[in-house]
Amino acid sequence: MKRKIIFICLLGILGIKNMQSQETSLTLEEAIKLALLNSDESKITDTKVNTAGYEVKVAKSKRYPDLKIAGQYQHLTKVNADIKFDTGGQQNGAAEPDISSLMLGQATASVPIFTGFKLNNLVKASKNNYEAATLDAKSDKEDIALQTVNDYVNLYKAHKTVALIQENLKSAQQRVKDFTAMEQNGLLARNDLLKAQLQESNIEVSLEEAKKNEKILNFSLVTTLKMPKDTKINIEDNNFQLTLGSELNDSIQRSDLRALEYRKEAAENNIKVAQSKYYPSISLMGGYVALDIKNALTITDAMNFGVGVSYNLADIFKAKSDVKVAKSQAEELQHTIDMVQDKIQIQIEDATQNYNLANKKYDVYLKSEEQAIENYRIVKDKYDNGLVDTNDLLEADIDQLQAKINLAYSKADIIQNYYELLNAQGQINTDVQ
């Protein structure tokens, strides 16, 4: 019996530890790092960069020699051989040689010398596309970081909402308790008690809705960060510091714009690739041949080398369309760059104004909270002295709760708008150590 009790106690202790292990405190910077390391979106961007790197190697490999080795054996049926060269004194009318098989071995090598500058420009285009893919990945990771900030901020708002409503619910429950005693002693009209009870019920409903939203936002963030599904993230108030404004500067480092510029360079390389069809292709050629025709001919050590030239005359006409397509693509990218530059300026201006507005709202809501708390204190004193009715008291209580929620939200909005401004300027740090 004693062992059973000890075993149950151990299970209880382990259960408590397991519950505690499911809760974790996570800073905003830690959340961003986890998103950049673990999220599926981040892994996709890394894979795209790797693919672009492999494409560079493929383009470079086209410069290497082509080396082919081939061999064959063929069984021949009855062969009528008419040998034109001296066979070593064979007389007319003698029996023909019994030729029944053929063996052939070949090794050929070809090294491109001149391809109309095609290979060099293919390599340059692939390198520019690789740089563009790297910058696109950085831009995508900045968006991932910003989305993580938004999810983190929304979860913080949900935490604060739950905490503030729980605090307000305690006050409402105590008020109902006091009003019930007063109503039973004939000091309060039943209608006033019902109003307090109705407010308590409304607060309870609001609390359940807030908890539901908190669970959804927590699950969404945990899933994105690839943490255990049952993890509960705790966000402390000190994770939101309001001293970030001093770090702002006006520099613009948009990776997506720089990626477009590299893609335009790649498009210009592709124009030269299309123009390469106007030129002939020249290559060095060499090879080795070994041949054995049974009872007739044996050739070994037949080395050969030379220069090969090829020129497709039809490409003179076909290449015109390819060149026009490449030039049109380069022109399209230039227009896209101009358009994106304008959009970036608009985004930065919008983000700057939103950030400034968030700071101003915080100052206003800070005063509003003080005013709401003081207003509730005054109304409560008046209510206790019979100078105001229950409606005024309950309304002042709701105003006090809303003021506290507004202040908590505005504090989080500063962080959110700060990162949105960083994102517009291309300054979110996505380097993960």
Phi, psi and omega in degrees: 000318181295320178298322180296319179295317179297319180297318179296319178297319178297318177299321179296318179296315178298322179296320178295317179297321180295320178296320180293325182291342180280348179257137181214144175267130186226125176278166180296318180297320178294321178296318179297316180297318179296321179296319181289333180272320193250337187293149179298322180299319180294320179294325177296317180296321178296322179295322178297321178295317179298320179298317178297324177295320178294325178295328175296316179296323178296317180296319179294326183294340179289346176281341186285157179295150171268125180236120183237138176236129182222144176214150180208151173231132181230132173269127185258143173278196183303125184248130172266105185262126175242089186275123186268345183256167184297127181255017175091037173093013179295129182277153177300140179091352179291162181293142178289150178295148179275092181265110185238351182206160179222131174237133183222130174234135183224145170224123181233144178228141179222127180243118179292129177258314181217126180234028183070030181067016183293311185295317180299318182285331174296318178295316179298318180297318180294323177294318178295321177293326177294315177299321179295318179296322178297317180288324175299321179297318178297318179295318179297322180290329175295321177294321177297316179298317180295319178296323177296319177301314181299316180295319180294316180296317179296323177293321176299316178300319179295319177301311182295322179297314179298314182297316182290322178291321177299318177296319179291326179295322177300317179296319180295320179295320178293324179294318178297320179297315179294317181295325179296316178296319179293321180293322179293331179268006178074018181265355184215139178291144181299329179299321178293323177296318180296325178295319179293319179294322178296318178296321177300316179296318179296322179294321178298318178296316179299323180294317179296320177295319179296320178295321178298314178298321179298316181295319180296313181294322178296315180296320179297315181292318179299320179294318179297320183277359180060040174266164177307140187300331183268012180287135174251119183271124175259131181245116181277153180298328183287357174283349180246092179262142185259032181250019185282337185302332182292343182273352185289144172216173188264003183290143180246123182228051185289117181291325181294326178290317179295326177296320177296323179295321177292323179293328176293320176298321177296323178295322177293325174297322180292332174298316180292328176296317178295323180289343181296341179291344178286347185249155175284163176253133182235137180213152172275139183230145176205160181191177179218137181229135172232129186225136176222112173254113189305128177067011181227311188206136174226125179235127176228158177056039178271090179273148177214150176203159180174196181239135178247136179233132177225143182209115179269107183296331181294335180295338178301325181267322182290326184293336181302317180292320179297320179294320180295320178297315181297318179294321179295321178295321177295320179294320178298318179295323178296318177296322178297318178300315179299318181294316181295323178300318178294318180296323179297317178299320179293317180298317181295317179297316180296316180294323179296314180295321179294322179294316178297320179295320180298320178294319179293320178298321180299316178299320180292314182292332176296317176291322181297322179296316178299319180293319181293320179296316180293322179297318180295321179298316181294314180298321179297319177297316179296321180295318179297334180262009176073021182267341176226162183265182183295323180302318180296319181295313181294322179294320178295325178293317178296318179298322179294317178297315182296323179295320179293320178295317180299320180294317179297318179295318183293327177296318178289326181296328178298314179297315182298314180289332176296313179290329175295324176291318176301319180294320178296327179272350182076034185246009176289128181281117180251012178281121181249120180278000000 
